[in-house]
């Protein structure tokens, strides 16, 4: 149930809903929940954050391995890894201003990764 509620919240945040709002802007902070195994972040908002903790990082390599990590303003970090082909494709599709949601289990394995882009997401500043 918690995962479904968070998915709907992310859909709205990532702009996947059918409603659109001209000029809407989203500058949400990095959100991590180690207990429920979830992280939600926007690359631009994480980069532009005035604190020194918030960040979002995902990568893949030629060994078909992927990794995502997110740290919130308080310094709490969550991460996961995967070798699932579908999740690797999602990580590889990320733009530098993407919004990202990832779920993970107690072993640190990614169980789902979602990526979205939209004009309402804060772009990274230099």
Secondary structure, 3 states (H helix, E strand, C coil): CHHHHHHHHHHHHHCCCCCCCCCCCECCCCEEECCCCEEEEEHHHHHHCCCCCCEEEEEECCCCCEEEEEECCCCCEEEEEECCHHHHHHHHHCCCCCEEEEEECCCCEEEEEEEECCCCECCCCC
